[in-house]
Each structure stands twice: as C-alpha cells, then as structure tokens.
Amino acid sequence: MDKLVNSIDLPLFLIDGMGTVLKANLAAMERFSLEQRDIGSTTIWEKIPFTLASEWKKEISKVIQKLSFQRFQFDHDGRIKELFIWPAFGQDKRLDSFALIEKDITDNIHALELHRRFKDNNECTDHQILHASTLINLGTLVAGMAHEINNPNAFITTNAPLLERLWEDFLAIIYNHMDDRLQNPDLMVGGLTIQELRETVPKLLRGITEGALRIDTIVKSLRSFSRPDPHAAFVPVCLNSVIRTALLFLSNEIPKATHHFYTHLDNSLPKIAAIPQRLEQVVINLILNACQALTHSDQTIILETKNRFEDETELKDRTSRATVILKVTDQGSGIDSQTLGKVFDPFFTTKMEIKGTGLGLTITRKIVKEHHGQISFKSRPGAGTSVTVEFPAMEGG
C-alpha cells in the first residue's frame, strides 16, 4: 500500500483532529518540507501560512459537520490549487482523522480561460479545447508513470554493476580451480564455448547497465518536461545539450517522418541563461512541426546551431552582444503568406487531420520571449519552411 501511495504524484497526507500529520506520501513530504521525525509529532498548520491554515480549518469543520467529502480552491504563491478532504473513520466507526490531497490546477484554469476567451471570438473549437485539456491531464499521468518506471529501473542500475563485479570474481575462481577442463573445446554453456562465454557475458552486463542508465536519463527528462517547476531558476545552459536531451524524446517520431534528419551543432557556442526543460519544449515543438510538414520520408530536416559571428547576414536587428542561433529547416509543404501571419495565433492549426491543437507555436513563442529571444519563419508553398530562433548569449559564456 505504501508503494501505491508513494507512486501518486500529488501531496497525499492524513491528519488527526488537531492537525497532527499521521501519514504522508513522498510528494507531501517534499511539498510541506516534512521529515520522517515529523510524522506523528508535527501539525500541518506549522508547515503552511497562518491565513491558509485558517481556510483549511474552515473546510475541515464542514467535513466534521456533514461527515462527507469536501473540496475547495485557494491561491498560494501565485498558483491556484484545490484541496480534497475526506473523513476517515476508526474501527469504532467514529470520525478520527482526515485524508487530504492537494492539486495544482493553475494550468487547467488557464486552459478554461483561453476556452472562454477564444470561444467568444469564434476562434477555437470545442474539439481543440478538449484536446488541450487532455494534454494537461496527460502531463500529470506521464509524471506518475515516470515515477513507476524509475522504481524497478533503480534495481537494475544498482544490481547490474554488482553482477559485473561478481562475474569477474567468479570467473577468476573458476579458472584457478578448473584450468585443465576449461581448455576442453567441447565444453559448452548455453551454446557458447568457455572463451565465448568469457567475452560475451561482460558485454551483456555492460549493455544492461548502459540501457538502465539511458532509461534513467529519459525518465528524469520526462518528469521535468511533463511537470515543469514553476519556481525553476535560469541557469547557464549549453543549447546543444538541451537539443540532445530533446532528441531522446523524438527517437521514435523522427524516423517515422524522414530518413534524412541531420544535425549540425556548433561546439563553440557560448552559454545562454535558460530553464533547460522549457527550452527542450521549444526544440521538440519545432522538430515535430517540421516532421508533420513533410509529405514523404525522403524529404530532409536539418537542425543546426551557430554563433552569430559565423553568419552576420542571417538575422536583422543585431546588437553588439553575441547571439546563439537555433535553426530548423524542412523540405515540407511550406506555408503561404496569409497562413504564415497566423502561425502564432492560439488554437490556429492546419493539422486537424492529425489532431493538432494549435497551441505548439503559441507556447514556443511565449517560452522564447521568456528567454529574451526572438523567433522568425521563412516559408513558401512547396519550398519548405525555415524557423530561426535566437537567444542572447551570456557575457563571458
């Protein structure tokens, strides 16, 4: 049961009538800065602001009066959250505690606001809004799945290196005690000779370890991508590293769209100030757009990075400060001038047949602006599309 509760990516905890925390899952421990010694001795009221505690107590009073489930919304640190409260009864069927779950619904509220705004202007459809809401819920689901994948994978990453060391020690013992018999060419184990076994098993064990480490990298990226930290700080980032991480997500999608995907990454790029998982979203959106623009798999997609000093004529309005450039070029169907002027409009999409939401480029431009960057399109029908994104480099980066 503890494993199931800890797999829930939302803060879940149990308190008594005085507010003492009786149980808490890992998400709640992190959210409220609880330690194991706090369980059974610390009240939840000590972990939240006084005004918020007053609101929670009022809602718990309603649960006591009605002996039924309650939910309510509240604002905290600029986020909109919802608290779910269930009465919990002891063996004597008397109310003795309360189970609570806290959920951040800020993105859902914003989606509904977009829905109302654009529905009034007749600029979106119910299908698109439903799909956008589904994407938000999918992010929560993906974060939970990533947690579940990470648990068994932790056993592999821990035990596989141990098996490698055990095999080396075991092989040394075998060779020391069975020297003559091991030279017999007819001695086979699992269809392999002893010499083949000696060469093959370490490779298999190393492959298991490397595969598990790759899963771990993907899971960590997936969790940060699907549940970005609203308080994440800007840090010095190499754009090429962000691109390599983003490409892990697209290792299945790109080969379906094209047999000719090329990257040209400038290894001398200066660093930029960025939130890595937000930039990953930009790269993924641009590559997916390029993939969806292709009409057959023989067409090409080129992704490149470069320093502004390598191509002085590429972009207009340059300053003396260095600029890092990301460019994605495809040989797809292209975009006419009228449509090109709408590509950043929320919910505008030309890809209804493949369930496009019309939010990808809106989000992309928002993220680029958050990073003090610029994004521009060049395209002609039948001649493909080129998207250029530029970010200011860090001084001395």
SEPAKOL-540892 format. One record per residue (C-alpha): residue in three letters; x, y, z. Coordinates in Angstrom, 3 decimals. Layout:
BEGIN
node voro=ala&px=X&py=Y&pz=Z
...
This chain:
BEGIN
node voro=met&px=0.000&py=0.000&pz=0.000
node voro=asp&px=2.878&py=2.397&pz=0.834
node voro=lys&px=4.320&py=1.822&pz=-2.654
node voro=leu&px=0.967&py=2.664&pz=-4.254
node voro=val&px=0.535&py=5.810&pz=-2.145
node voro=asn&px=4.077&py=7.000&pz=-2.894
node voro=ser&px=3.527&py=6.496&pz=-6.618
node voro=ile&px=0.864&py=9.246&pz=-6.515
node voro=asp&px=2.486&py=12.440&pz=-7.746
node voro=leu&px=0.169&py=14.682&pz=-5.688
node voro=pro&px=0.661&py=15.517&pz=-1.981
node voro=leu&px=-1.461&py=12.989&pz=-0.008
node voro=phe&px=-1.473&py=13.026&pz=3.793
node voro=leu&px=-3.517&py=12.013&pz=6.858
node voro=ile&px=-4.059&py=14.310&pz=9.863
node voro=asp&px=-5.927&py=13.972&pz=13.153
node voro=gly&px=-8.361&py=16.461&pz=14.666
node voro=met&px=-5.518&py=18.624&pz=15.983
node voro=gly&px=-3.844&py=18.741&pz=12.574
node voro=thr&px=-1.002&py=16.375&pz=13.512
node voro=val&px=0.399&py=14.666&pz=10.425
node voro=leu&px=-0.143&py=10.915&pz=10.882
node voro=lys&px=0.968&py=9.745&pz=7.432
node voro=ala&px=2.285&py=11.392&pz=4.259
node voro=asn&px=3.415&py=10.200&pz=0.834
node voro=leu&px=6.712&py=11.305&pz=-0.719
node voro=ala&px=5.079&py=14.163&pz=-2.642
node voro=ala&px=3.568&py=15.548&pz=0.593
node voro=met&px=6.877&py=15.173&pz=2.449
node voro=glu&px=8.572&py=17.258&pz=-0.229
node voro=arg&px=5.738&py=19.792&pz=-0.639
node voro=phe&px=5.496&py=20.592&pz=3.094
node voro=ser&px=9.205&py=20.066&pz=3.943
node voro=leu&px=8.374&py=17.186&pz=6.259
node voro=glu&px=10.934&py=14.769&pz=7.636
node voro=gln&px=10.287&py=11.287&pz=8.984
node voro=arg&px=10.625&py=12.500&pz=12.563
node voro=asp&px=7.782&py=14.980&pz=11.945
node voro=ile&px=5.250&py=12.193&pz=11.366
node voro=gly&px=3.088&py=11.902&pz=14.482
node voro=ser&px=4.611&py=14.957&pz=16.164
node voro=thr&px=4.198&py=17.951&pz=13.842
node voro=thr&px=0.956&py=19.659&pz=12.794
node voro=ile&px=0.283&py=20.638&pz=9.207
node voro=trp&px=-0.509&py=24.128&pz=10.496
node voro=glu&px=3.182&py=24.612&pz=11.282
node voro=lys&px=4.005&py=23.991&pz=7.616
node voro=ile&px=1.611&py=26.413&pz=5.898
node voro=pro&px=0.923&py=30.166&pz=6.255
node voro=phe&px=-1.476&py=31.248&pz=9.025
node voro=thr&px=-4.116&py=32.643&pz=6.629
node voro=leu&px=-4.063&py=29.420&pz=4.602
node voro=ala&px=-4.349&py=27.339&pz=7.769
node voro=ser&px=-7.495&py=29.268&pz=8.702
node voro=glu&px=-9.074&py=28.448&pz=5.324
node voro=trp&px=-8.209&py=24.762&pz=5.631
node voro=lys&px=-9.629&py=24.579&pz=9.160
node voro=lys&px=-12.942&py=26.056&pz=7.976
node voro=glu&px=-13.252&py=23.372&pz=5.297
node voro=ile&px=-12.361&py=20.604&pz=7.771
node voro=ser&px=-15.116&py=21.943&pz=10.047
node voro=lys&px=-17.585&py=21.380&pz=7.187
node voro=val&px=-16.376&py=17.792&pz=6.854
node voro=ile&px=-16.961&py=17.279&pz=10.592
node voro=gln&px=-20.480&py=18.731&pz=10.332
node voro=lys&px=-21.533&py=16.840&pz=7.204
node voro=leu&px=-19.350&py=13.729&pz=7.625
node voro=ser&px=-18.771&py=13.875&pz=3.882
node voro=phe&px=-16.151&py=14.755&pz=1.277
node voro=gln&px=-15.316&py=18.459&pz=0.669
node voro=arg&px=-13.208&py=20.305&pz=-1.900
node voro=phe&px=-12.253&py=23.960&pz=-2.329
node voro=gln&px=-9.898&py=26.206&pz=-4.271
node voro=phe&px=-7.298&py=28.573&pz=-2.853
node voro=asp&px=-4.388&py=30.758&pz=-4.029
node voro=his&px=-0.855&py=30.125&pz=-2.830
node voro=asp&px=2.439&py=31.546&pz=-4.140
node voro=gly&px=0.776&py=32.760&pz=-7.326
node voro=arg&px=-0.689&py=29.327&pz=-8.104
node voro=ile&px=-4.309&py=28.168&pz=-7.993
node voro=lys&px=-4.729&py=24.967&pz=-6.014
node voro=glu&px=-7.520&py=22.648&pz=-4.965
node voro=leu&px=-7.758&py=20.746&pz=-1.684
node voro=phe&px=-9.720&py=17.494&pz=-1.410
node voro=ile&px=-10.720&py=16.389&pz=2.118
node voro=trp&px=-12.191&py=13.017&pz=3.082
node voro=pro&px=-13.390&py=11.987&pz=6.572
node voro=ala&px=-11.620&py=8.864&pz=7.910
node voro=phe&px=-13.303&py=6.639&pz=10.466
node voro=gly&px=-11.745&py=4.354&pz=13.065
node voro=gln&px=-12.719&py=0.782&pz=13.939
node voro=asp&px=-15.453&py=2.111&pz=16.234
node voro=lys&px=-16.870&py=3.933&pz=13.178
node voro=arg&px=-16.155&py=7.312&pz=14.747
node voro=leu&px=-14.508&py=10.131&pz=12.852
node voro=asp&px=-10.875&py=10.207&pz=13.961
node voro=ser&px=-8.837&py=11.659&pz=11.099
node voro=phe&px=-8.904&py=13.334&pz=7.694
node voro=ala&px=-7.293&py=12.382&pz=4.380
node voro=leu&px=-6.199&py=15.326&pz=2.215
node voro=ile&px=-4.901&py=15.696&pz=-1.333
node voro=glu&px=-3.601&py=18.979&pz=-2.752
node voro=lys&px=-3.630&py=19.538&pz=-6.529
node voro=asp&px=-2.219&py=22.422&pz=-8.578
node voro=ile&px=-4.935&py=23.387&pz=-11.105
node voro=thr&px=-3.400&py=26.623&pz=-12.413
node voro=asp&px=-2.870&py=25.223&pz=-15.931
node voro=asn&px=-6.424&py=23.847&pz=-16.034
node voro=ile&px=-7.852&py=27.230&pz=-15.021
node voro=his&px=-5.781&py=28.988&pz=-17.685
node voro=ala&px=-6.998&py=26.483&pz=-20.266
node voro=leu&px=-10.597&py=27.249&pz=-19.314
node voro=glu&px=-9.918&py=30.996&pz=-19.528
node voro=leu&px=-8.493&py=30.504&pz=-23.019
node voro=his&px=-11.540&py=28.441&pz=-23.858
node voro=arg&px=-13.973&py=31.168&pz=-22.856
node voro=arg&px=-11.973&py=33.947&pz=-24.471
node voro=phe&px=-11.492&py=32.334&pz=-27.850
node voro=lys&px=-14.918&py=30.742&pz=-27.939
node voro=asp&px=-16.404&py=34.244&pz=-27.597
node voro=asn&px=-14.326&py=35.312&pz=-30.603
node voro=asn&px=-15.235&py=32.180&pz=-32.551
node voro=glu&px=-11.522&py=31.443&pz=-32.941
node voro=cys&px=-11.434&py=27.942&pz=-31.491
node voro=thr&px=-13.470&py=24.759&pz=-31.467
node voro=asp&px=-14.678&py=22.537&pz=-28.661
node voro=his&px=-12.572&py=19.725&pz=-30.103
node voro=gln&px=-9.379&py=21.759&pz=-29.808
node voro=ile&px=-10.094&py=22.845&pz=-26.230
node voro=leu&px=-10.887&py=19.278&pz=-25.212
node voro=his&px=-7.623&py=18.142&pz=-26.746
node voro=ala&px=-5.673&py=20.925&pz=-24.983
node voro=ser&px=-7.209&py=19.934&pz=-21.642
node voro=thr&px=-6.314&py=16.320&pz=-22.360
node voro=leu&px=-2.673&py=17.332&pz=-22.871
node voro=ile&px=-2.628&py=18.965&pz=-19.431
node voro=asn&px=-4.017&py=15.817&pz=-17.800
node voro=leu&px=-1.567&py=13.746&pz=-19.827
node voro=gly&px=1.286&py=15.664&pz=-18.241
node voro=thr&px=0.104&py=14.560&pz=-14.785
node voro=leu&px=-0.247&py=10.965&pz=-15.981
node voro=val&px=3.200&py=10.936&pz=-17.582
node voro=ala&px=4.828&py=12.235&pz=-14.389
node voro=gly&px=3.218&py=9.396&pz=-12.411
node voro=met&px=4.241&py=6.794&pz=-14.989
node voro=ala&px=7.810&py=8.101&pz=-14.959
node voro=his&px=7.878&py=7.569&pz=-11.195
node voro=glu&px=6.636&py=3.978&pz=-11.605
node voro=ile&px=9.247&py=3.232&pz=-14.283
node voro=asn&px=12.002&py=4.695&pz=-12.151
node voro=asn&px=11.372&py=2.334&pz=-9.198
node voro=pro&px=12.132&py=-1.019&pz=-10.941
node voro=asn&px=14.846&py=0.618&pz=-13.026
node voro=ala&px=16.614&py=1.619&pz=-9.811
node voro=phe&px=17.052&py=-2.088&pz=-9.006
node voro=ile&px=18.660&py=-2.649&pz=-12.419
node voro=thr&px=21.074&py=0.302&pz=-12.186
node voro=thr&px=22.098&py=-0.833&pz=-8.686
node voro=asn&px=22.375&py=-4.587&pz=-9.286
node voro=ala&px=23.803&py=-4.802&pz=-12.814
node voro=pro&px=27.219&py=-3.297&pz=-11.868
node voro=leu&px=27.271&py=-5.653&pz=-8.864
node voro=leu&px=26.702&py=-8.613&pz=-11.186
node voro=glu&px=29.631&py=-7.435&pz=-13.338
node voro=arg&px=31.955&py=-7.490&pz=-10.324
node voro=leu&px=30.593&py=-10.858&pz=-9.151
node voro=trp&px=31.132&py=-12.339&pz=-12.606
node voro=glu&px=34.766&py=-11.177&pz=-12.693
node voro=asp&px=35.447&py=-12.679&pz=-9.230
node voro=phe&px=33.566&py=-15.883&pz=-10.086
node voro=leu&px=35.475&py=-16.304&pz=-13.350
node voro=ala&px=38.816&py=-15.917&pz=-11.536
node voro=ile&px=37.829&py=-18.653&pz=-9.068
node voro=ile&px=36.707&py=-20.985&pz=-11.868
node voro=tyr&px=39.956&py=-20.538&pz=-13.808
node voro=asn&px=42.059&py=-21.127&pz=-10.696
node voro=his&px=40.358&py=-24.444&pz=-9.872
node voro=met&px=39.385&py=-25.883&pz=-13.270
node voro=asp&px=42.266&py=-24.917&pz=-15.536
node voro=asp&px=42.575&py=-28.197&pz=-17.489
node voro=arg&px=38.887&py=-28.834&pz=-18.009
node voro=leu&px=38.271&py=-25.266&pz=-19.225
node voro=gln&px=40.590&py=-25.892&pz=-22.175
node voro=asn&px=38.231&py=-28.606&pz=-23.474
node voro=pro&px=36.726&py=-27.168&pz=-26.734
node voro=asp&px=33.676&py=-29.427&pz=-26.353
node voro=leu&px=32.687&py=-27.845&pz=-23.038
node voro=met&px=29.665&py=-25.628&pz=-23.817
node voro=val&px=27.499&py=-23.406&pz=-21.587
node voro=gly&px=24.282&py=-22.057&pz=-23.087
node voro=gly&px=25.543&py=-22.874&pz=-26.571
node voro=leu&px=28.784&py=-20.917&pz=-26.046
node voro=thr&px=32.327&py=-22.130&pz=-25.502
node voro=ile&px=34.059&py=-21.063&pz=-22.315
node voro=gln&px=36.115&py=-18.487&pz=-24.231
node voro=glu&px=32.993&py=-17.097&pz=-25.919
node voro=leu&px=31.242&py=-17.004&pz=-22.554
node voro=arg&px=34.159&py=-15.118&pz=-21.048
node voro=glu&px=33.924&py=-12.457&pz=-23.765
node voro=thr&px=30.130&py=-12.282&pz=-24.103
node voro=val&px=28.837&py=-12.106&pz=-20.509
node voro=pro&px=30.674&py=-8.855&pz=-19.595
node voro=lys&px=29.302&py=-7.225&pz=-22.766
node voro=leu&px=25.777&py=-8.333&pz=-21.880
node voro=leu&px=26.082&py=-6.988&pz=-18.336
node voro=arg&px=27.526&py=-3.682&pz=-19.561
node voro=gly&px=24.667&py=-3.427&pz=-22.065
node voro=ile&px=22.132&py=-3.894&pz=-19.253
node voro=thr&px=23.812&py=-1.175&pz=-17.177
node voro=glu&px=24.016&py=1.258&pz=-20.106
node voro=gly&px=20.389&py=0.593&pz=-21.056
node voro=ala&px=19.217&py=1.182&pz=-17.480
node voro=leu&px=21.177&py=4.439&pz=-17.267
node voro=arg&px=19.584&py=5.599&pz=-20.519
node voro=ile&px=16.128&py=4.798&pz=-19.104
node voro=asp&px=17.052&py=6.809&pz=-16.008
node voro=thr&px=18.070&py=9.795&pz=-18.169
node voro=ile&px=14.851&py=9.625&pz=-20.190
node voro=val&px=12.681&py=9.293&pz=-17.068
node voro=lys&px=14.311&py=12.297&pz=-15.401
node voro=ser&px=13.863&py=14.373&pz=-18.560
node voro=leu&px=10.273&py=13.162&pz=-18.914
node voro=arg&px=9.381&py=14.126&pz=-15.356
node voro=ser&px=10.860&py=17.618&pz=-15.652
node voro=phe&px=9.274&py=18.105&pz=-19.076
node voro=ser&px=5.761&py=16.965&pz=-18.104
node voro=arg&px=5.738&py=18.673&pz=-14.704
node voro=pro&px=7.964&py=21.768&pz=-15.029
node voro=asp&px=8.905&py=23.529&pz=-11.812
node voro=pro&px=7.037&py=26.882&pz=-11.638
node voro=his&px=9.878&py=28.222&pz=-9.481
node voro=ala&px=12.673&py=26.934&pz=-11.734
node voro=ala&px=15.622&py=29.303&pz=-11.978
node voro=phe&px=17.541&py=30.433&pz=-15.045
node voro=val&px=20.939&py=28.752&pz=-15.165
node voro=pro&px=23.854&py=28.762&pz=-17.638
node voro=val&px=22.892&py=26.282&pz=-20.356
node voro=cys&px=24.532&py=24.873&pz=-23.462
node voro=leu&px=21.888&py=24.831&pz=-26.190
node voro=asn&px=23.461&py=21.752&pz=-27.784
node voro=ser&px=22.942&py=19.750&pz=-24.561
node voro=val&px=19.278&py=20.774&pz=-24.485
node voro=ile&px=18.889&py=19.613&pz=-28.097
node voro=arg&px=20.466&py=16.219&pz=-27.395
node voro=thr&px=18.073&py=15.663&pz=-24.486
node voro=ala&px=15.069&py=16.732&pz=-26.584
node voro=leu&px=16.063&py=14.298&pz=-29.342
node voro=leu&px=15.736&py=11.422&pz=-26.856
node voro=phe&px=12.002&py=12.124&pz=-26.718
node voro=leu&px=11.755&py=12.055&pz=-30.504
node voro=ser&px=13.794&py=8.911&pz=-31.206
node voro=asn&px=10.619&py=7.162&pz=-32.422
node voro=glu&px=8.855&py=10.088&pz=-34.122
node voro=ile&px=11.674&py=11.339&pz=-36.356
node voro=pro&px=12.334&py=8.013&pz=-38.203
node voro=lys&px=8.607&py=7.731&pz=-38.962
node voro=ala&px=8.658&py=11.121&pz=-40.712
node voro=thr&px=12.011&py=11.127&pz=-42.515
node voro=his&px=15.042&py=9.026&pz=-43.363
node voro=his&px=17.099&py=12.203&pz=-43.690
node voro=phe&px=17.346&py=14.022&pz=-40.353
node voro=tyr&px=20.629&py=15.869&pz=-39.881
node voro=thr&px=22.100&py=17.920&pz=-37.037
node voro=his&px=24.938&py=20.423&pz=-37.360
node voro=leu&px=25.778&py=21.615&pz=-33.842
node voro=asp&px=28.433&py=24.262&pz=-33.300
node voro=asn&px=30.610&py=23.038&pz=-30.409
node voro=ser&px=31.942&py=26.537&pz=-29.740
node voro=leu&px=28.578&py=28.030&pz=-28.739
node voro=pro&px=28.602&py=30.350&pz=-25.721
node voro=lys&px=26.147&py=29.504&pz=-22.941
node voro=ile&px=22.756&py=31.150&pz=-22.558
node voro=ala&px=20.706&py=31.840&pz=-19.422
node voro=ala&px=17.754&py=29.454&pz=-19.583
node voro=ile&px=15.439&py=26.951&pz=-17.918
node voro=pro&px=16.536&py=23.713&pz=-19.637
node voro=gln&px=13.208&py=21.857&pz=-19.669
node voro=arg&px=11.450&py=24.891&pz=-21.139
node voro=leu&px=13.956&py=25.056&pz=-23.975
node voro=glu&px=13.501&py=21.310&pz=-24.540
node voro=gln&px=9.831&py=22.058&pz=-25.188
node voro=val&px=10.796&py=24.634&pz=-27.828
node voro=val&px=13.091&py=22.190&pz=-29.631
node voro=ile&px=10.527&py=19.378&pz=-29.506
node voro=asn&px=7.727&py=21.605&pz=-30.823
node voro=leu&px=9.832&py=22.855&pz=-33.746
node voro=ile&px=11.023&py=19.385&pz=-34.760
node voro=leu&px=7.522&py=17.911&pz=-34.505
node voro=asn&px=6.198&py=20.747&pz=-36.680
node voro=ala&px=8.898&py=20.004&pz=-39.263
node voro=cys&px=8.085&py=16.275&pz=-39.191
node voro=gln&px=4.385&py=16.955&pz=-39.689
node voro=ala&px=5.112&py=19.276&pz=-42.631
node voro=leu&px=6.833&py=16.542&pz=-44.655
node voro=thr&px=4.820&py=14.732&pz=-47.312
node voro=his&px=7.147&py=11.731&pz=-47.656
node voro=ser&px=10.092&py=10.206&pz=-45.812
node voro=asp&px=12.695&py=11.099&pz=-48.462
node voro=gln&px=12.397&py=14.784&pz=-47.583
node voro=thr&px=15.012&py=16.314&pz=-45.301
node voro=ile&px=15.027&py=18.046&pz=-41.916
node voro=ile&px=18.151&py=19.915&pz=-40.816
node voro=leu&px=18.665&py=21.197&pz=-37.282
node voro=glu&px=21.625&py=23.445&pz=-36.684
node voro=thr&px=23.099&py=25.741&pz=-34.054
node voro=lys&px=25.600&py=28.505&pz=-34.616
node voro=asn&px=27.160&py=31.640&pz=-33.239
node voro=arg&px=26.032&py=34.979&pz=-34.711
node voro=phe&px=29.620&py=35.767&pz=-35.667
node voro=glu&px=29.570&py=32.861&pz=-38.125
node voro=asp&px=26.688&py=34.263&pz=-40.148
node voro=glu&px=26.374&py=38.050&pz=-39.921
node voro=thr&px=23.598&py=38.246&pz=-42.536
node voro=glu&px=21.236&py=35.627&pz=-41.133
node voro=leu&px=19.134&py=37.864&pz=-38.880
node voro=lys&px=18.205&py=41.525&pz=-38.787
node voro=asp&px=18.297&py=43.961&pz=-35.873
node voro=arg&px=21.536&py=42.642&pz=-34.428
node voro=thr&px=23.280&py=44.200&pz=-31.459
node voro=ser&px=26.909&py=44.032&pz=-30.422
node voro=arg&px=26.069&py=41.269&pz=-27.958
node voro=ala&px=26.707&py=37.679&pz=-29.041
node voro=thr&px=23.698&py=35.644&pz=-30.138
node voro=val&px=23.140&py=31.896&pz=-30.169
node voro=ile&px=21.063&py=30.696&pz=-33.114
node voro=leu&px=18.882&py=27.604&pz=-33.455
node voro=lys&px=17.583&py=26.869&pz=-36.953
node voro=val&px=15.229&py=24.096&pz=-38.086
node voro=thr&px=14.723&py=23.693&pz=-41.835
node voro=asp&px=12.402&py=21.220&pz=-43.540
node voro=gln&px=11.591&py=20.346&pz=-47.156
node voro=gly&px=7.897&py=20.048&pz=-46.392
node voro=ser&px=4.823&py=21.523&pz=-47.993
node voro=gly&px=5.583&py=25.100&pz=-46.921
node voro=ile&px=3.228&py=27.854&pz=-45.744
node voro=asp&px=1.560&py=30.586&pz=-47.776
node voro=ser&px=1.936&py=34.227&pz=-46.711
node voro=gln&px=-1.617&py=34.504&pz=-45.356
node voro=thr&px=-1.230&py=31.432&pz=-43.137
node voro=leu&px=2.294&py=32.471&pz=-42.112
node voro=gly&px=0.832&py=35.516&pz=-40.371
node voro=lys&px=-1.337&py=33.294&pz=-38.166
node voro=val&px=1.112&py=30.606&pz=-37.059
node voro=phe&px=1.473&py=32.082&pz=-33.555
node voro=asp&px=-2.279&py=32.583&pz=-33.008
node voro=pro&px=-3.598&py=30.392&pz=-30.175
node voro=phe&px=-5.581&py=27.395&pz=-31.464
node voro=phe&px=-4.814&py=28.153&pz=-35.095
node voro=thr&px=-3.831&py=24.905&pz=-36.806
node voro=thr&px=-3.635&py=23.449&pz=-40.297
node voro=lys&px=-3.238&py=19.932&pz=-38.866
node voro=met&px=-6.726&py=18.976&pz=-37.728
node voro=glu&px=-6.397&py=15.655&pz=-39.569
node voro=ile&px=-3.547&py=14.702&pz=-37.229
node voro=lys&px=-5.221&py=16.281&pz=-34.191
node voro=gly&px=-3.129&py=19.417&pz=-33.985
node voro=thr&px=-4.055&py=21.632&pz=-31.034
node voro=gly&px=-2.878&py=24.964&pz=-32.446
node voro=leu&px=-1.025&py=25.635&pz=-29.185
node voro=gly&px=2.502&py=24.416&pz=-30.037
node voro=leu&px=3.859&py=27.572&pz=-31.660
node voro=thr&px=1.966&py=29.849&pz=-29.256
node voro=ile&px=3.709&py=28.144&pz=-26.356
node voro=thr&px=7.008&py=28.113&pz=-28.250
node voro=arg&px=6.973&py=31.875&pz=-28.852
node voro=lys&px=5.999&py=32.506&pz=-25.208
node voro=ile&px=8.968&py=30.450&pz=-23.982
node voro=val&px=11.348&py=32.147&pz=-26.436
node voro=lys&px=10.215&py=35.576&pz=-25.206
node voro=glu&px=10.637&py=34.455&pz=-21.586
node voro=his&px=14.267&py=33.784&pz=-22.512
node voro=his&px=14.619&py=37.249&pz=-24.138
node voro=gly&px=14.830&py=35.622&pz=-27.551
node voro=gln&px=13.242&py=36.046&pz=-30.974
node voro=ile&px=11.647&py=33.564&pz=-33.363
node voro=ser&px=11.000&py=34.041&pz=-37.085
node voro=phe&px=9.654&py=31.989&pz=-40.013
node voro=lys&px=10.573&py=31.877&pz=-43.690
node voro=ser&px=8.420&py=29.734&pz=-45.944
node voro=arg&px=6.873&py=29.359&pz=-49.372
node voro=pro&px=4.300&py=26.801&pz=-50.559
node voro=gly&px=6.129&py=23.798&pz=-51.961
node voro=ala&px=9.541&py=25.126&pz=-50.890
node voro=gly&px=9.645&py=24.085&pz=-47.240
node voro=thr&px=9.993&py=26.112&pz=-44.064
node voro=ser&px=12.884&py=27.533&pz=-42.062
node voro=val&px=12.425&py=28.535&pz=-38.415
node voro=thr&px=15.138&py=30.631&pz=-36.762
node voro=val&px=15.340&py=31.209&pz=-33.019
node voro=glu&px=17.950&py=33.479&pz=-31.476
node voro=phe&px=18.930&py=33.838&pz=-27.819
node voro=pro&px=21.267&py=36.380&pz=-26.230
node voro=ala&px=24.487&py=34.718&pz=-25.081
node voro=met&px=25.725&py=35.175&pz=-21.529
node voro=glu&px=28.586&py=37.599&pz=-21.181
node voro=gly&px=31.793&py=35.623&pz=-20.907
node voro=gly&px=29.743&py=32.454&pz=-21.728
